[in-house]
Amino acid sequence: MWARVRDYLLRNLGLKLASLLLALLFYAHVVTDQQRESRITVGVSLSGLADTLAVVGSPPTKVNVKVRGKWKDLIRLELTNTSLSIDLAGASPGRFQRTISVEDVRERAIPAELSKSLDVTEVVDPRTIDITIEPKLARTMPVAPRVVGAAPSGYAIGSAEVEPDTARVEGPASTVAGLDTVYTLPVDITGEREKIQRQVPLDLGPGNLTAEPRRFLVTIRIARAAAESSGQHP
């Protein structure tokens, strides 16, 4: 009996596999050709702001929208790097508000080849760009290394230096004016027993700050603690 079953299953195997593949392709075509609505994330960027101005804080970097269309077109959209540019040309210092409409997303974020087959039905969140714009300020200020972790027992930090020791920081006037020192990203000394050097950028936080230069050489000297050294070398 089992021999007959095996013979039946293996007879014309290639034709059966081809038929199964065609059936799956037809099913996929039918399913992906159906209409549905999906929630899509669209990137948001700000452009056109005058060089003398800066945005305070962290503006939204994405907007969630609902889009309706054939499932295969929605899949293509999700695989596309969509982005909506908000034009700040002509903006002045103070509060800037702009509503994001479905027309904005449809006309400026949906690729041209999909714009006729997809319909943006709703802007979910955020619906408004609400930011503060300030004059830009640049200052040169000291740079200090930030050290984290602890040296092994019997060892201690001899010195921690950064080169260069100043940076030109630029950004919103209120943010830059409130700084007196900027710090590097943390350098971990856990387990270190001798001098280490790391090239690290500054930790500028979310305040839309830029700095020159971009990277700094942190040198940390670690040596045996004085008490232990004196005990070993009387």
N, C-alpha and C positions, 0 to 999 in steps of 0.2 A: 504493500500500500504506500509506504513512504517513498519507495522508488518511483511510483507513479506520480505522486505529488511533486517530488523533486524534478521529474522529467517535465511535468506541466509548467512548473515555475521557470525552468531554464530554457524551455522551448521559445525561440524567437525573442530572446532576452533583450537584444539591442532594440528591436521594434517596440517592445513594451516600455523600455526606459525612455525612448524618444517620445512615445505617446504620453507618458507621465509628465515629462518635461514640458511638452506642449500644453497639457492641461493646466499645469502650474502657471505657465506664462499667461494663458488666457484668463485664469482666475485673478492673477495679479493685475492684469490690464483692466478687468472689470471692476475690481475693488478700488484701484487707484484712480479710476475715471469718475468715481462718485464725488458729489459735492459734500464738503464739510467745512467747519470753521475751526481754526487753530489759533492759539496764542503764540505770537512770535516776538522775540526780543530784537530790537533794532538799536544799533549803536548811535550815540549822540556826540557830536563834536561842535566846538565853537570856532567860528572863523571871522576874519575881517576886523577884529578889534585893533584899534590904533596902537602903535608901538609904545605910546606914552602912558597907556592904561593897562590895568591888570584886574583879573577877577579874584574876589576874595573867597576863600574857602574852597570847597569841592563841589563844582556843579555836577548835575547828573550825567552819567556816561552812557546810559541806555534808557530806552523807553519800551514798555510792553504794549503791544497792540493786538487786536483781533483781526484776522484776515480770513476771508471766505473764498473758496475756489475748489478746483479739483485737487484731490489728495496728492496726485503726482506733482502738480505745480506747487503745492505747499511744501512738499519734500524738497523740491529744487530751491525754493526760497530759503528754507532753513539751512541748506547747505551753502547759501550765498552769504558773503560778508556784507550785509546791508548796513548802511550808515546814513544818518540824517544830520546835515550840517545846518547849524543855526547861525545866521548872519548877524554879526554885531557891528557892522559898518555903520558909522553915525552915532553909535552909543556914546553917552557922556557919563561922567562920574555920578554915582547914585544908584538907586534901585532899578534893575532892568527886569521887566516881566514880559513874557511872550507865551501865548497859548499855542500848544501843538495840536494842529487839526488833522483830521483824517486826510484832507487834501494835501497837507505838507508831506505826510508819509507816503501817500499814493504817488505824488508827482516827483518827489525828491529822494525817496529811499527805495522804492520798489524798482527792480531792474526793468528796462524798457521792454525786454522780451517777455516779461511776465505781467506787465501793467494792465494788459487788456483781458487777461484771463483770471486775475485776482482782484478782489475788492476789499479794501480796508474798511472795516465796519465800525471800529471803535478804538480810541486811544484810551488805554486802561490806566497806566501809571508810569511816570507823572504826566499830568495833562498840561502843566505849565512849567516853563523855565523861569525860575525866580532867583536871581543872583544880584550881588552887589559889585559895582565897579568902582575902582579907586585909581587915582594917579599912581604911576609906577615910581618906586624909589629904589636907588642903588646905594649900598654902603659897603665899605671894607671893614671887616671885623675879625677878631681872633678866632682861631679854630682850636678846639681841644679834643683830645682822643677820649673815647668812651670805652672803658675796660670792664669786662664782666668775667665772672668765674673766679676761681681762687687757685693760687699756686699750690703745689703739693706741700705736705707737712715738711717744715724745715727750710722752705724757700719763700722768698718775698720779692715784691716788685722793687727794683732799684730806681727805675725812672720810666716814664712814658712820654714820648715826644712825637710830634707830628710835623711833617714837612710837605709843603710850605705851612707856615703857622698862621696865615691869614687867608681870607677868601672874600671875593666880591659877590655879595648877595643882592639879588634883585627880585622885586615882587611888589605886592600891594603895600602902599605907604604905611598903613597902620600896622601891618604885620612886621615889616622890616624895622620900623621905628621901635618896636617893642623888644628887639633882640640886642643883646650885648656880646654874646658869644654863640657860635654854632659848633655842633658836635659831630664827630664821625659816627658812622654806624658802629655797633658794638664789636669789639675784638675780644674773643674768648681766650683766656689764658689757662683754662682748666688743663692740668696735666703737664704744662710746659715747665722746663727746668733751665732754660737758657734764653738768650736773646731771640726774639721773633720779630719779623717785619711783615706787614700786611698792607696791600694797596686797597684802600676802601673809599667809598664816596661819603658825602655828608648825609646826615639824617635830617632832611629838610621838612619832614612831616607833610601834612595835607594842605599846606597854605599857599600852593601855587608859587613856590619860590624856586629860583634857579641860582646856580653858583658857578663861579669860575675860580680856579680850575675845578674839574669834575671829580678827580680822584686825588687822594692824599696818602703819603707814606707814613704809616704808624710804626714806630720802633719802640718795643717794650723790652727792657733789660730785666731779667730775672736771675737771681743769684741765691746762694745759701744764706739763710738768716744769719745775722751778725753773731748771735749767741752761740749757734752751732759751729760757725766758722772759728770763733775764738777758742772753743773747746777742742777742736781738732788740730789747731795750730797754736800751741801755747807760746 
